[in-house]
Amino acid sequence: MPWLPRIHSAGEDLWYFQNRVIPSQRVDVAVRDGRIAGFSALDKGWITHLYAAPDAWGRGAGRTLLRRAQAGHKQLDLWSFQRNAGALAFYARAGFAEVARTDGAENEEQMPDVHLRWRAGG
């Protein structure tokens, strides 16, 4: 996502995941051919992170992570950037519907985003 502004260093990102995400959220990892293909993080009905490595796109890692997140839930919410057409199409295929759009003023990246929601059974 070359259009996404880089607002944290790699060290800051690592600290955040080690100290905030991993200890307090359900983190799941997808492995393909012995390599990490993607990961997701789930917190109280929110998918806070879902990432598939570019070389894993179209190979099922993201879908596998999403299905695992959906298992046992009646509803899940997430935010995606409006500009991320691939992600929006991916979530739409998985049954997520748009709840709201914002101008991005309240996210760190200051980029317009979309609140999406999935409900079990459609």
C-alpha positions as CSV (number, residue, x, y, z in Angstrom):
1,M,0.0,0.0,0.0
2,P,2.4,2.7,-1.2
3,W,-0.3,5.3,-0.7
4,L,-0.4,4.6,3.1
5,P,1.7,7.2,5.1
6,R,4.4,5.7,7.2
7,I,3.9,7.2,10.6
8,H,5.8,4.8,12.9
9,S,9.3,3.3,12.7
10,A,9.7,-0.5,12.4
11,G,10.9,-0.4,16.1
12,E,7.7,1.4,17.2
13,D,5.5,-1.0,15.3
14,L,7.4,-4.0,16.9
15,W,7.0,-2.4,20.4
16,Y,3.2,-1.9,19.8
17,F,2.6,-5.5,18.7
18,Q,4.8,-7.0,21.5
19,N,3.3,-4.8,24.2
20,R,-0.2,-4.0,23.2
21,V,-1.6,-6.3,20.6
22,I,-0.2,-9.8,21.4
23,P,-0.8,-9.6,25.2
24,S,-4.4,-8.4,25.0
25,Q,-5.9,-9.6,21.7
26,R,-6.4,-13.0,20.0
27,V,-3.7,-13.2,17.4
28,D,-3.8,-15.8,14.7
29,V,-1.1,-16.6,12.2
30,A,-1.5,-18.2,8.7
31,V,1.5,-20.3,7.6
32,R,2.1,-21.5,4.0
33,D,5.0,-23.6,2.9
34,G,6.7,-23.0,6.3
35,R,6.5,-19.2,6.1
36,I,4.2,-16.7,7.7
37,A,1.7,-15.7,5.1
38,G,-0.4,-13.4,7.2
39,F,-1.9,-12.6,10.6
40,S,-5.0,-11.3,12.3
41,A,-5.8,-9.8,15.6
42,L,-9.3,-9.8,17.2
43,D,-10.4,-7.8,20.2
44,K,-13.9,-7.9,21.7
45,G,-15.7,-8.4,18.4
46,W,-13.4,-6.2,16.3
47,I,-10.9,-7.3,13.8
48,T,-8.1,-4.9,14.6
49,H,-5.6,-6.3,12.1
50,L,-5.8,-8.6,9.2
51,Y,-2.8,-8.7,6.9
52,A,-1.7,-11.1,4.2
53,A,1.7,-10.8,2.7
54,P,1.6,-9.7,-0.9
55,D,3.0,-13.0,-2.1
56,A,0.1,-14.8,-0.3
57,W,-2.6,-12.7,-2.0
58,G,-5.2,-14.9,-3.8
59,R,-3.9,-18.0,-2.1
60,G,-6.4,-18.3,0.8
61,A,-4.3,-16.9,3.7
62,G,-6.6,-13.9,4.3
63,R,-9.8,-16.0,3.8
64,T,-8.5,-18.6,6.3
65,L,-7.7,-15.9,8.9
66,L,-11.1,-14.3,8.3
67,R,-13.0,-17.6,8.7
68,R,-11.1,-18.3,11.9
69,A,-12.0,-14.9,13.3
70,Q,-15.7,-15.4,12.3
71,A,-15.9,-18.8,14.0
72,G,-17.8,-18.5,17.2
73,H,-18.9,-14.9,16.6
74,K,-22.3,-13.6,15.7
75,Q,-21.0,-10.3,14.6
76,L,-17.6,-8.7,13.8
77,D,-16.6,-5.1,13.0
78,L,-13.5,-3.6,11.4
79,W,-12.2,-0.5,9.8
80,S,-10.6,-0.4,6.3
81,F,-9.3,2.6,4.3
82,Q,-11.6,3.8,1.6
83,R,-8.7,3.8,-0.8
84,N,-8.0,0.0,-0.2
85,A,-10.3,-1.3,-3.0
86,G,-8.8,-4.8,-2.8
87,A,-9.6,-5.1,0.9
88,L,-13.1,-3.6,0.5
89,A,-13.9,-6.1,-2.3
90,F,-12.4,-9.0,-0.1
91,Y,-14.6,-8.1,2.8
92,A,-17.7,-7.6,0.6
93,R,-17.2,-11.1,-0.8
94,A,-17.1,-12.4,2.8
95,G,-20.4,-10.8,3.7
96,F,-19.3,-7.5,5.3
97,A,-21.5,-4.5,4.8
98,E,-20.7,-0.9,5.1
99,V,-21.8,0.8,8.4
100,A,-20.3,4.2,8.0
101,R,-17.6,6.3,6.2
102,T,-15.4,8.9,7.7
103,D,-13.1,11.6,6.5
104,G,-10.2,10.0,8.5
105,A,-9.9,12.9,10.9
106,E,-9.9,10.4,13.8
107,N,-7.4,7.8,12.6
108,E,-3.7,8.2,12.9
109,E,-3.1,8.1,9.2
110,Q,-5.7,10.9,8.6
111,M,-7.1,8.9,5.7
112,P,-10.8,8.4,4.8
113,D,-12.0,5.0,6.1
114,V,-15.0,2.7,6.2
115,H,-16.5,0.9,9.2
116,L,-17.6,-2.6,8.0
117,R,-19.7,-5.2,9.8
118,W,-20.3,-8.9,9.3
119,R,-23.3,-10.8,10.9
120,A,-23.5,-14.6,11.0
121,G,-26.2,-15.9,8.7
122,G,-26.0,-12.8,6.4
